[in-house]
């Protein structure tokens, strides 16, 4: 593949799954100069909507037909349970991969994908967009510069109301609400677990409560609350849900010489200095789509320079394992289902 703008413009890019996140990726790829699109979705209506503004894209409802078009790079935006098999097939064809989270809804088969990617020398990147979010990057910089000294513990929480997530869609048929498609709040909100690993280190031990407490019409959990002990001794609390009518995404970091409070929706970052006995408040300006553009640019930079991505599939593997550990820790929803089956 050639370098610079010409390389990007000539790359044949497959986007498989043309729902909301797929359409976002298509628009952002266009802004980076991509012109040769192959779009794949089981819905002809979704294909038509996603192709608006593109120059002669190849449209297909069959994944095998998409493979025959010879894509050089692919963005996988299908339901979670379909990610891994598609990624393996694309990797066998020598296609570089940008995979929406999570990597899968099971650990089975991930080793095969990792082996193919390594043998073929492919870029296989997880779409962990928050690693490119200016507020998260600011928090990471503060942690690395030891503004609050040694980190002792972290309180990280967020949530949103699932029916409001995609207002123009029926939440009951979307992947997030369906077990067979890899749904549930844990896998849907797996960014939070990746953020913990990325900012603070690997998890040594985890305990959690998982449940469905609302009247939402779905067969997956809508809330999870977990506590982690990291290998470096940091304790972290994480809570996520599909219940909050007012979106929340916040973090409080307590250290030996101060505290950090961050609101990732407003961009407000506050630091407390023990030495000075006062809070300092600032605001990091950002547009939400910027992190997706930066993510896509990083993907193509890695292809061009043959470098490892910010979050590779080994990261995706580790984060998925942590998510499944949380999901299986004390899952009250699954306990009730087992009781009903044996009654």
C-alpha positions in Angstrom: 0.0 0.0 0.0 1.3 3.4 -0.9 1.9 6.2 1.5 0.3 9.5 2.4 -3.0 10.7 0.9 -2.7 8.6 -2.2 -2.4 5.4 -0.2 -5.6 6.3 1.7 -7.5 7.2 -1.4 -6.6 4.0 -3.2 -7.4 1.7 -0.3 -10.4 -0.6 -0.8 -12.2 -0.4 2.5 -15.0 -2.8 3.5 -17.4 -1.6 6.1 -19.5 -4.6 7.3 -22.5 -3.6 9.3 -24.0 -0.3 8.2 -26.0 0.7 11.3 -25.3 3.9 13.2 -21.7 3.2 14.1 -21.0 1.9 10.6 -22.4 5.1 9.0 -20.2 7.1 11.4 -17.1 5.3 10.3 -18.0 5.7 6.6 -18.4 9.5 6.9 -15.1 9.7 8.9 -13.3 7.6 6.4 -14.6 9.8 3.6 -13.2 12.8 5.5 -9.8 11.1 5.5 -9.8 10.6 1.8 -11.2 7.1 1.3 -13.0 6.7 -2.0 -13.2 3.0 -2.7 -15.9 1.6 -0.4 -17.4 -1.9 -0.2 -20.5 -1.8 2.0 -22.0 -5.0 3.4 -25.2 -5.3 5.4 -28.1 -7.7 5.5 -30.5 -4.8 5.1 -30.8 -3.2 1.7 -32.4 -0.2 3.3 -29.3 0.3 5.6 -27.0 -0.1 2.6 -28.9 2.6 0.7 -28.7 5.0 3.6 -25.1 4.3 4.2 -24.1 4.9 0.6 -25.5 8.4 0.3 -22.7 10.7 -0.9 -20.3 7.9 -1.9 -18.9 7.6 -5.4 -19.9 4.2 -6.9 -19.6 2.0 -3.8 -20.0 -1.7 -4.1 -23.1 -2.7 -2.1 -23.8 -6.3 -1.1 -26.0 -8.1 1.4 -23.7 -11.1 1.4 -20.4 -11.2 3.4 -18.9 -13.8 0.9 -19.6 -11.4 -1.9 -17.8 -8.6 -0.1 -14.7 -10.8 0.3 -14.6 -11.4 -3.5 -14.3 -7.6 -4.0 -10.7 -7.8 -2.6 -10.8 -5.4 0.4 -7.5 -4.3 1.8 -8.9 -3.0 5.1 -12.1 -3.6 6.9 -14.2 -2.1 9.6 -16.4 -4.6 11.5 -19.5 -3.0 12.9 -21.8 -6.0 13.1 -23.5 -7.3 16.3 -20.9 -8.5 18.8 -21.5 -12.2 18.4 -20.5 -11.9 14.7 -17.2 -10.1 15.1 -14.8 -12.9 15.6 -15.8 -15.2 12.7 -15.8 -12.3 10.3 -12.5 -11.1 11.6 -10.9 -14.6 11.1 -12.2 -14.9 7.6 -11.0 -11.4 6.6 -7.6 -12.0 8.2 -7.2 -15.2 6.2 -7.7 -13.0 3.1 -4.9 -10.7 4.3 -7.2 -7.8 5.2 -6.2 -5.3 7.9 -8.9 -5.0 10.6 -10.6 -2.3 12.7 -13.0 -4.2 15.0 -15.7 -2.5 16.9 -15.9 -3.5 20.6 -16.2 -6.1 22.0 -13.9 -8.5 20.1 -16.5 -11.2 20.7 -19.0 -12.5 23.2 -16.8 -15.5 23.9 -13.1 -16.3 24.2 -13.4 -19.3 21.9 -11.5 -18.8 18.7 -9.6 -15.7 19.6 -6.3 -17.6 19.6 -6.8 -18.5 16.0 -7.4 -14.9 15.0 -4.3 -13.8 16.9 -2.2 -16.5 15.1 -3.4 -15.5 11.7 -2.8 -11.8 12.3 0.7 -12.5 13.5 1.6 -14.8 10.6 0.2 -12.4 8.0 1.7 -9.3 9.5 -1.7 -7.6 9.7 -2.8 -4.5 11.6 -5.7 -5.7 13.8 -7.0 -2.9 16.0 -9.8 -2.7 18.5 -12.1 0.4 18.1 -11.6 1.6 21.6 -12.4 5.2 20.8 -12.0 6.6 24.3 -8.3 6.1 24.1 -8.5 9.0 21.6 -10.9 11.1 23.7 -9.1 14.4 24.7 -10.6 14.3 28.3 -9.3 10.7 28.9 -6.0 11.7 27.4 -5.8 14.6 29.8 -6.6 12.3 32.8 -3.9 9.8 31.6 -1.4 12.7 31.4 -2.2 13.8 34.9 -1.8 10.3 36.3 1.5 9.8 34.5 2.8 13.1 35.7 1.9 12.1 39.3 -0.1 15.3 39.9 -2.0 13.4 42.7 0.9 11.2 43.6 0.5 7.5 44.0 -3.1 6.4 43.0 -4.9 4.6 45.8 -8.4 4.0 44.4 -10.7 4.9 41.6 -14.5 5.3 41.4 -15.7 5.1 37.8 -19.3 5.1 36.9 -21.7 5.8 34.0 -24.9 4.9 32.4 -27.6 5.8 29.9 -31.2 4.8 29.2 -31.1 2.2 26.5 -34.3 3.2 24.7 -32.8 6.7 24.3 -29.5 5.5 22.9 -30.7 5.3 19.3 -34.0 7.3 19.4 -35.0 6.4 15.9 -34.6 2.6 16.5 -36.5 0.1 18.5 -34.1 -0.9 21.3 -35.7 -4.3 21.7 -34.3 -5.5 18.4 -30.9 -3.9 18.6 -27.9 -6.1 19.6 -27.5 -4.4 23.0 -30.8 -5.9 24.2 -30.4 -9.4 22.8 -28.3 -12.2 24.4 -27.8 -14.1 21.2 -26.2 -11.1 19.5 -23.8 -10.5 22.4 -25.7 -7.8 24.1 -26.0 -6.7 27.7 -24.7 -3.6 29.4 -21.3 -5.2 30.3 -20.2 -6.0 26.7 -22.0 -2.9 25.3 -20.1 -0.7 27.9 -16.8 -2.6 27.6 -15.0 0.6 26.9 -15.1 1.3 30.6 -13.1 -1.9 31.4 -10.6 -1.0 28.7 -10.3 2.4 30.2 -9.4 0.9 33.6 -6.7 -1.3 32.1 -5.3 1.5 29.9 -5.3 4.2 32.7 -4.4 2.1 35.7 -3.0 -1.3 34.8 -4.1 -4.9 34.7 -6.6 -6.4 37.0 -5.5 -9.1 39.5 -8.9 -9.9 41.0 -12.5 -9.0 40.4 -15.9 -9.3 42.1 -19.2 -8.1 40.8 -23.0 -8.1 41.0 -24.9 -8.3 37.7 -28.6 -8.1 37.3 -31.6 -7.0 35.3 -33.7 -4.7 37.6 -35.8 -2.7 35.1 -38.9 -3.4 33.1 -36.9 -3.1 29.8 -38.0 -5.7 27.3 -34.7 -7.7 26.9 -33.1 -10.9 28.0 -29.7 -9.4 29.2 -28.4 -7.6 32.2 -29.1 -3.8 32.6 -26.8 -3.1 35.5 -23.4 -4.2 36.7 -21.3 -3.0 39.7 -17.8 -4.4 40.2 -14.7 -3.9 42.3 -11.2 -4.7 41.1 -7.9 -5.1 42.8 -5.2 -4.3 40.2 -1.8 -5.9 40.1 -0.2 -2.7 41.3 -2.5 -2.6 44.4 -5.0 0.1 43.1 -8.6 -0.6 44.0 -11.2 0.4 41.4 -15.0 0.5 41.5 -16.9 0.3 38.2 -20.6 0.7 37.7 -22.5 0.8 34.4 -26.2 0.6 33.5 -28.9 1.0 30.9 -31.1 2.8 33.5 -30.1 6.4 33.9 -32.4 8.9 32.3 -29.7 11.6 32.5 -26.5 10.3 30.9 -23.5 10.0 33.3 -19.8 9.3 32.7 -17.5 10.3 35.6 -14.4 9.3 37.4 -12.9 10.1 40.7 -9.2 9.2 41.3 -7.8 9.4 44.9 -4.0 9.7 45.2 -1.5 10.2 48.0 -1.2 14.0 47.3 -4.6 14.9 45.8 -7.7 13.9 43.8 -8.8 14.1 40.2 -12.5 14.4 39.3 -13.4 14.1 35.6 -16.7 14.4 33.8 -16.3 12.9 30.3 -19.5 14.4 29.0 -18.8 18.0 29.9 -15.0 17.8 29.6 -14.6 19.2 33.1 -11.4 18.0 34.9 -10.8 19.1 38.5 -7.7 18.4 40.6 -7.2 18.9 44.3 -3.8 19.7 45.7 -3.3 18.6 49.3 -0.2 20.8 49.5 -2.1 24.0 48.5 -5.5 22.9 50.0 -7.5 23.9 47.0 -9.2 22.7 43.8 -8.2 23.6 40.3 -10.8 23.3 37.6 -10.4 23.3 33.9 -12.4 22.3 30.8 -11.1 20.3 27.9 -12.8 21.3 24.7 -13.8 18.5 22.4 -16.3 17.3 19.8 -17.4 13.7 20.2 -16.7 12.7 16.6 -13.1 13.9 16.9 -12.1 10.7 18.8 -13.6 8.5 16.0 -11.7 10.4 13.3 -8.4 10.2 15.3 -9.0 6.5 15.8 -9.5 5.9 12.0 -6.5 8.0 11.2 -4.4 6.0 13.7 -5.5 2.8 12.0 -4.3 3.9 8.6 -1.1 5.3 10.0 -0.4 1.9 11.5 -1.0 0.2 8.2 1.2 2.6 6.3 4.1 2.6 8.9 3.6 -1.1 9.8 3.4 -0.3 13.5 1.3 -1.8 16.3 -2.0 0.0 17.0 -2.9 1.7 20.3 -5.3 -1.1 21.2 -4.5 -4.4 19.4 -6.5 -7.6 19.5 -4.4 -8.8 22.5 -5.9 -5.8 24.3 -9.3 -6.8 23.0 -8.7 -10.3 24.3 -7.7 -9.1 27.8 -10.6 -6.7 28.1 -13.1 -9.3 26.9 -11.8 -11.8 29.4 -12.3 -9.2 32.2 -15.8 -8.4 30.9 -16.7 -12.1 30.9 -15.3 -12.5 34.4 -17.5 -9.6 35.6 -20.5 -11.0 33.7 -20.1 -14.4 35.4 -19.1 -13.2 38.9 -22.5 -13.0 40.7 -25.0 -12.8 37.9 -28.4 -12.6 39.6 -30.2 -12.6 36.3 -28.7 -16.0 35.3 -29.3 -17.4 38.8 -33.0 -16.7 38.5 -33.1 -18.2 35.0 -31.4 -21.4 36.3 -34.0 -21.6 39.1 -36.8 -21.2 36.6 -35.5 -23.9 34.4 -35.1 -26.4 37.2 -38.4 -25.6 39.0 
